[in-house]
Structures are given as C-alpha cells and as structure tokens.
C-alpha cells in the first residue's frame, strides 16, 4: 500500500482529528486515502482531479464494498482534496492556472465541457497529458514548447513502438493542450517520426460462431451481445440504452447521443422481443425497490436531471441494463443507479468466447463488424449500411468490402482445390503456348 508523505499525512490527520473522529476512524480514513492513491496510480487518473473520485467509488462498488464503506471513502477523499487545496495556491483559472499542471487539468475539464465533448474524450486527453507531464520530469507548463511535444511524440514511436492510431491520439491531445489551454504555438511540422499505418481488416464472426458465444452467456449479457450484433451498436451505445428508446410497435430502436453526439434509428430485431419484454419487467421491479429504499433514481444526461425533476424515477428514463450496485454521488450525497459497467461485460464475453471454442480475437466491437459484413453479404447497399452504423463518411464503411469475397474471388479457386483433370492438363504445360 502507498506510503503517504509527511507533507500530506500531517495536515490530513489534523483535519480528521479536528472533526472529532476516533483513532480507529482516523486509521480507516488514512487507509481509504492510500487505496485511492494506489487506484489513481494504477489507472493513470490524476489524484487531485475530483473526477477521479466517482471512478474510485465505482471500483469499490464492483468489489462488493458496502454503501457505508463507500460513504466513508468519499469523505476521506474529500478531506484529501481540502488538504491539497491548502497546499497549492495556483490552481485557479486563467494565467495562474496555466502555471501548474493541476490548473491545466481544471482548464482542460472546463474547455471540454464548453465544447460538449464526451466524457471519454476528456478522460483520453487527460491520460495523455498525464503521460506527457511525467515524461517532462518536473517541467512546468509555462516552460514547455513545441520541441517538447516533438520529443514526446518521437518517444512514442521510437521507444514505445505505438501504433499509428495511438500516436495520432496523443498528437490531438497535445494539440488541444497547446492551443486551448496553454495558448502556445503547436508547430510540429514533419520532424516527428510517424508510426507506420497498417491496413486493418476487422475480424468477422460467422452466424454459427455468434450463436455459440451467445449460448455461453447468461442474462443480461447474452441480450446485450445479441443487440450489438442484431443492431450494429457500439458497446457504449448499447449500455446507454434506456427503456424509452425501444419502440416495439414500429420495431425500431433509437440510439441517442451516439459517437459525435448524433442520434439514429435502427431496426429492432423481432426475435428479441420476448427477451426484451422480460428485461423490461425486471427493470420495473428494480425501480419499485429503489423507490421504496429512497434512492434518487438513475443518472440523467447533462442537466436534464434539474430540468426534468422526477424524470430520474420515470420508467422511460430507466437503464435497459441497470447495474447491480447503487452508486454514491459524492458532491450531492445522492444514491443513483448506473448501467452495467463495460468491464463486467468484457469479462463475461472473454469467458464466453473461451467456452465456445471460437478461435478468433473477439471483442464487443467484433459483433458490430459482423453486423455490417453480413448485411453487405446479403446485398445491402453500402450507403444503407453507413446510415445504420452511424458513420459520418462512407469511406469508413468501405472497410467491410474487404471482409466479403468479391465475385471474382468466388469464381477463382486455389490450386489445392483443382480437380485431378485440371492438374493432369497442367503437367504438360511448358510455357510454349505463350510464344
């Protein structure tokens, strides 16, 4: 377990003692703080960023920690934030914020929110900036320049041998940092060695392989995977589905706030209707229990929780795939329910693939690839598939043409499959005919 520095531990203990807590409680609070710092170090979350606390509490919930233990942990980390605020004097905004990395992370959060970028974009950019800060070895934000960015990007390619997409992701994160936070020139030019971009052909499952994997999954994971394949959804789009997104009368599923903040509709598989109705009944029973226990409902998108008061307990806003554990919101002290966590789904899928005997690299996104490839094989036009997948550019959809055999390939045969007559006719060929 992480050992706290004297500079941090002494004021932390002083604040805890000033609030009249027993010696045992003081020890517990120190323990939770150490767990939190270890968690942040392992998953590369800035410990001084208050957005790291909900992630930590979700981890505790997944480990079976009780609501009281989560409340105690949240209180401990809130004391830590008070201590850090007292130790740092330049974590404000504007020019003062740009002089410290803590201030940069706060400005990053504000700039991302102003542009209505997704929380995943914020997390990705923050992780790259944390890595950049560690690579700089103590250099302050006001002292960095374009040469530092060039050196870091070259380090990713030459020393860490990252993929081209990974290097581009780091490039965009640093571009956002320099232009929107540091307000400095970001002149990289052509001096950075670029990672070699490979032509990736996605893994596609056959229908039999999809069925074998689904058979090895229990509810609700089997239903989630069938929706990924049957509707071509991304994992996040499926987990964020709410009851009101289902239209059984029209057999239509509406995807809200997909990638790029776009909405779209896709056909709802009729064969899944019985399982979906059964899932709805389970959600209704869970909502009744939550209301009886005094919980505050589900998490709502953006500011709709304030605009639509009471909607968090409305059946239409309930998650189609709710999480088993209740989550404590540190700022408000409310208990709300989240949807099934991505890691739980991924873990269940890995186990199912292993049990099914499928010898392919399978992730949740593989079922989206299979959806597109099977539609293309069924002679759906590429524009229709583009709309169903929610791609902004048809060039992105064109990758699936490489997963389906063309007509010329269907007519061709491998020499290993040639008949005996063809082989005998070739044995006398010496090339003279060409002349």
C-alpha positions in Angstrom: 0.0 0.0 0.0 1.2 3.5 -0.8 3.0 5.4 2.0 1.9 9.0 2.4 4.4 11.8 2.6 4.7 13.7 5.8 3.7 16.9 4.0 0.4 15.3 3.1 -0.3 13.0 6.1 0.2 15.5 8.9 -2.4 18.1 7.7 -4.7 15.2 6.6 -4.7 13.8 10.2 -5.1 17.2 11.7 -8.3 17.9 9.7 -9.7 14.5 10.6 -8.9 14.9 14.3 -10.5 18.4 14.3 -13.8 16.8 13.3 -13.9 14.7 16.5 -13.3 11.2 15.0 -11.9 8.3 16.9 -8.5 6.7 16.4 -10.0 3.7 14.6 -11.8 6.0 12.2 -8.7 8.1 11.6 -6.9 4.9 10.6 -9.8 3.9 8.3 -9.7 7.2 6.6 -6.0 7.0 6.0 -6.5 3.5 4.6 -9.1 4.7 2.1 -6.8 7.6 1.0 -4.0 5.1 0.4 -6.3 2.9 -1.6 -7.4 5.9 -3.6 -3.9 7.0 -4.5 -2.9 3.4 -5.5 -6.0 3.3 -7.7 -5.1 6.6 -9.4 -1.5 5.4 -10.0 -2.7 2.1 -11.4 -5.3 3.5 -13.8 -3.4 6.8 -14.5 -6.1 9.1 -13.0 -4.9 12.4 -11.6 -5.5 12.0 -7.8 -6.1 15.7 -7.4 -8.8 15.8 -10.0 -12.2 15.4 -8.4 -13.5 13.5 -11.4 -11.3 10.6 -10.2 -13.4 10.0 -7.1 -16.6 8.7 -8.9 -14.3 6.2 -10.8 -12.8 5.1 -7.5 -16.3 4.6 -5.9 -17.4 2.6 -8.9 -14.4 0.3 -8.4 -15.3 -0.1 -4.7 -18.9 -1.0 -5.7 -17.7 -3.6 -8.2 -15.6 -5.1 -5.4 -18.6 -5.5 -3.2 -17.9 -2.7 -0.7 -21.0 -1.6 1.2 -22.7 1.8 0.9 -21.3 2.8 4.3 -17.8 1.9 3.2 -18.2 3.9 0.0 -19.5 6.9 2.1 -16.5 6.7 4.4 -14.1 6.5 1.4 -15.8 9.5 -0.2 -15.4 11.5 3.0 -11.8 10.6 3.3 -11.0 11.7 -0.3 -12.9 15.0 0.2 -10.6 15.7 3.2 -7.7 14.9 0.9 -9.0 17.5 -1.6 -9.2 20.1 1.2 -5.6 19.4 2.1 -4.4 19.6 -1.5 -6.2 22.9 -2.0 -4.4 24.3 1.0 -1.0 23.1 -0.2 -1.4 24.5 -3.7 -2.1 28.2 -4.2 -2.0 28.4 -8.0 -4.8 26.0 -9.1 -7.1 28.8 -10.1 -8.1 29.8 -13.6 -6.6 31.9 -16.4 -2.9 32.7 -16.3 -2.4 31.5 -12.8 -3.9 28.1 -13.7 -1.6 27.7 -16.6 1.5 27.8 -14.3 0.6 24.5 -12.7 -0.4 21.1 -14.1 -3.3 20.9 -11.6 -4.6 24.2 -13.0 -4.2 22.8 -16.6 -6.3 19.8 -15.7 -9.0 22.0 -14.4 -8.9 24.2 -17.5 -9.0 21.0 -19.6 -12.2 19.9 -17.9 -13.8 23.4 -18.5 -12.7 23.5 -22.2 -14.0 20.0 -22.8 -17.3 20.9 -21.2 -17.7 24.1 -23.2 -17.3 22.2 -26.4 -19.8 19.4 -25.2 -17.2 16.7 -25.9 -17.9 13.3 -24.5 -16.5 12.3 -21.0 -14.4 9.7 -22.8 -12.7 12.4 -24.8 -11.8 14.2 -21.6 -10.5 11.0 -20.0 -8.4 10.2 -23.0 -6.9 13.7 -23.3 -6.3 13.8 -19.6 -4.4 10.5 -19.7 -2.2 11.6 -22.5 -1.4 14.9 -20.7 -0.6 13.0 -17.5 1.9 10.8 -19.5 3.3 14.0 -21.1 3.7 15.6 -17.7 5.6 12.5 -16.4 7.8 12.4 -19.5 8.7 16.1 -18.9 10.1 15.2 -15.5 9.0 18.2 -13.5 9.0 20.8 -16.2 6.2 23.4 -15.6 3.5 24.1 -18.2 4.7 27.7 -18.7 8.2 26.4 -19.8 7.1 23.8 -22.4 7.3 24.5 -26.2 6.8 22.7 -29.5 10.2 20.9 -29.2 8.9 19.1 -26.0 5.9 17.9 -27.9 8.0 16.7 -30.8 10.3 14.8 -28.4 7.3 13.1 -26.7 5.7 12.1 -30.0 9.0 10.7 -31.3 9.5 8.8 -28.0 6.1 7.1 -28.5 7.2 5.9 -32.0 10.8 5.1 -31.5 10.9 3.9 -27.8 7.4 2.6 -27.2 6.6 1.5 -30.8 3.0 2.5 -30.6 0.5 2.1 -33.4 -0.2 5.0 -35.8 -3.7 5.5 -34.3 -2.2 5.7 -30.8 0.3 8.3 -31.9 -2.4 10.4 -33.6 -4.5 10.3 -30.4 -1.5 11.6 -28.5 -1.0 14.3 -31.2 -4.6 15.5 -30.9 -4.4 15.6 -27.1 -1.3 17.7 -27.2 -2.8 19.9 -29.9 -5.8 20.6 -27.6 -3.4 21.3 -24.7 -1.3 23.8 -26.5 -4.0 25.7 -28.4 -6.8 25.8 -25.9 -5.2 25.6 -22.5 -1.5 26.8 -22.7 -2.4 29.1 -25.6 1.0 28.4 -27.2 2.2 27.7 -30.7 2.0 24.0 -31.7 4.4 23.7 -34.6 5.2 20.0 -35.1 5.8 20.0 -38.8 7.3 16.9 -40.5 10.1 16.4 -38.0 8.3 13.8 -35.9 8.8 10.1 -37.0 5.4 8.8 -37.8 4.2 5.4 -36.8 3.5 3.2 -39.8 -0.2 3.0 -40.6 -1.3 -0.6 -41.3 -4.3 -1.6 -43.3 -6.6 -3.2 -40.8 -9.2 -5.7 -41.8 -11.7 -6.3 -39.0 -12.4 -9.7 -37.5 -15.8 -11.1 -38.5 -17.7 -13.9 -37.0 -20.0 -16.3 -38.8 -23.6 -16.6 -37.6 -22.8 -20.0 -36.1 -19.9 -18.5 -34.1 -22.2 -15.7 -32.9 -24.8 -18.2 -31.7 -22.1 -20.3 -29.9 -20.8 -17.3 -28.0 -24.3 -16.2 -27.0 -25.2 -19.7 -25.7 -22.3 -19.4 -23.3 -23.5 -16.1 -21.8 -26.1 -15.5 -19.1 -28.6 -12.7 -18.8 -28.3 -9.8 -19.3 -25.0 -10.2 -21.2 -26.5 -12.6 -23.8 -29.2 -10.0 -24.7 -26.6 -7.2 -24.8 -24.4 -9.2 -27.3 -27.4 -10.0 -29.4 -28.3 -6.3 -29.7 -24.7 -5.5 -30.6 -24.9 -8.0 -33.5 -28.6 -7.5 -34.4 -28.5 -3.7 -34.5 -24.8 -3.0 -35.2 -24.4 -1.0 -32.0 -21.2 0.2 -30.3 -20.8 -1.1 -26.8 -21.3 2.3 -25.2 -24.5 2.9 -27.3 -26.0 -0.4 -26.1 -25.1 0.1 -22.4 -26.6 3.6 -22.5 -30.0 2.4 -23.9 -33.0 3.4 -21.8 -36.5 2.0 -21.8 -37.9 4.8 -23.8 -35.5 4.1 -26.7 -37.5 0.9 -27.6 -40.4 1.1 -30.0 -42.0 -2.3 -30.2 -44.9 -1.2 -32.4 -42.6 0.0 -35.1 -39.8 -2.4 -34.4 -37.4 0.5 -34.1 -34.6 1.2 -31.7 -33.4 4.8 -31.3 -29.8 5.4 -30.4 -29.4 8.7 -28.6 -26.1 10.6 -28.3 -24.0 8.1 -30.3 -20.5 8.9 -31.4 -20.2 12.5 -32.3 -23.4 13.3 -30.3 -25.6 12.0 -33.2 -28.9 10.2 -33.0 -30.0 7.5 -35.4 -32.6 4.7 -35.6 -32.0 1.0 -36.4 -34.4 -1.9 -36.9 -35.2 -3.7 -33.7 -34.8 -7.5 -34.1 -38.3 -9.1 -33.8 -36.8 -12.3 -32.5 -35.5 -10.4 -29.4 -38.9 -9.1 -28.4 -39.7 -11.8 -25.8 -36.3 -11.4 -24.1 -36.6 -7.6 -24.2 -40.1 -7.7 -22.6 -38.7 -9.9 -19.9 -35.9 -7.5 -19.3 -38.4 -4.6 -19.0 -40.2 -6.5 -16.3 -37.0 -6.9 -14.3 -36.2 -3.2 -14.7 -39.7 -2.2 -13.4 -39.3 -4.4 -10.3 -35.9 -3.0 -9.6 -37.3 0.6 -10.0 -40.0 -0.2 -7.4 -37.4 -1.5 -5.0 -35.2 1.5 -5.5 -38.1 3.9 -4.9 -39.1 2.1 -1.7 -35.5 2.3 -0.5 -35.4 6.1 -1.0 -32.8 6.1 -3.8 -32.7 9.1 -6.1 -33.2 7.3 -9.4 -30.9 6.8 -12.4 -28.1 9.1 -13.7 -29.5 11.6 -16.1 -27.7 13.1 -19.2 -26.3 16.6 -18.9 -28.6 19.0 -17.0 -31.8 17.1 -17.7 -31.9 15.9 -14.0 -32.5 19.5 -13.0 -34.7 20.4 -15.9 -37.0 17.4 -15.7 -37.5 16.9 -12.0 -38.6 13.4 -11.1 -37.7 12.0 -14.5 -34.8 10.0 -12.9 -37.6 7.8 -11.4 -39.7 7.7 -14.5 -39.8 4.2 -16.3 -38.9 5.7 -19.7 -35.6 7.0 -18.3 -34.5 3.8 -16.6 -31.5 2.0 -18.0 -32.4 -1.0 -20.1 -29.4 -2.8 -18.5 -29.0 -1.4 -15.0 -26.0 -2.1 -12.7 -26.5 -4.3 -9.7 -24.9 -1.9 -7.2 -26.1 1.6 -6.3 -23.5 4.5 -6.8 -23.0 7.3 -4.2 -22.6 10.7 -5.8 -20.0 12.5 -3.6 -21.0 16.1 -4.3 -24.7 15.7 -3.7 -24.7 12.7 -1.3 -27.4 11.1 -3.5 -27.6 7.4 -4.3 -28.2 6.7 -8.0 -28.1 3.7 -10.3 -25.7 3.4 -13.2 -25.9 1.0 -16.2 -23.9 -2.3 -16.5 -20.2 -1.4 -16.4 -18.2 -2.0 -19.5 -15.6 -4.1 -17.7 -18.2 -6.5 -16.4 -19.5 -7.1 -20.0 -16.0 -7.5 -21.4 -15.1 -10.0 -18.7 -18.2 -12.1 -19.3 -17.6 -12.0 -23.1 -14.0 -13.3 -22.7 -15.2 -16.2 -20.6 -18.0 -17.0 -23.2 -15.6 -16.9 -26.1 -13.2 -19.3 -24.3 -16.1 -21.6 -23.5 -17.4 -21.5 -27.1 -14.2 -22.7 -28.7 -14.2 -19.8 -31.2 -10.5 -19.3 -32.2 -10.7 -15.6 -33.1 -9.9 -12.4 -31.4 -13.3 -11.4 -30.2 -14.3 -8.1 -28.6 -17.7 -6.3 -28.2 -16.9 -4.4 -31.4 -16.5 -7.6 -33.3 -20.3 -8.1 -33.3 -20.7 -4.6 -34.9 -18.2 -5.7 -37.6 -20.1 -8.9 -38.2 -23.4 -7.0 -38.5 -22.0 -4.8 -41.3 -20.3 -7.7 -43.1 -23.4 -9.9 -43.0 -25.6 -7.1 -44.4 -23.1 -6.5 -47.2 -23.1 -10.2 -48.0 -26.9 -10.1 -48.1 -26.6 -7.4 -50.9 -27.5 -4.3 -48.8 -26.0 -1.2 -50.4 -23.1 0.5 -48.7 -25.0 3.7 -48.1 -27.7 1.9 -46.1 -25.1 0.2 -44.0 -23.4 3.5 -43.5 -26.6 5.0 -42.1 -27.3 2.0 -39.8 -23.8 2.2 -38.4 -23.9 6.0 -37.9 -20.6 6.6 -39.9 -20.0 10.2 -40.9 -18.1 9.2 -44.0 -18.8 6.3 -46.4 -15.0 5.7 -46.6 -15.2 4.3 -43.0 -17.9 1.8 -44.1 -15.9 0.7 -47.2 -13.5 -1.3 -44.9 -16.2 -4.0 -44.8 -15.9 -4.7 -48.5 -12.6 -6.4 -47.6 -14.4 -8.9 -45.3 -16.7 -10.2 -48.1 -15.5 -12.2 -51.0 -16.0 -10.4 -54.3 -17.5 -12.1 -57.4 -14.1 -12.6 -58.9 -12.9 -14.3 -55.8 -15.9 -16.6 -55.8 -15.1 -17.7 -59.3 -11.5 -18.3 -58.5 -10.1 -21.5 -56.9 -7.0 -22.3 -55.0 -4.6 -24.7 -56.8 -5.1 -27.0 -53.8 -8.7 -27.3 -54.8 -8.1 -28.1 -58.5 -9.6 -31.4 -59.8 -7.4 -34.2 -61.0 -8.2 -33.5 -64.6 -7.0 -29.9 -64.4 -3.8 -31.0 -62.7 -3.1 -33.5 -65.4 -3.7 -30.9 -68.1 -1.3 -28.6 -66.4 1.5 -31.1 -66.1 2.3 -31.0 -69.9 2.3 -27.2 -70.0 5.9 -25.8 -70.6 5.0 -22.3 -71.5 5.5 -22.7 -75.3 1.9 -21.5 -75.9 2.8 -18.1 -74.7 5.2 -17.7 -77.6 
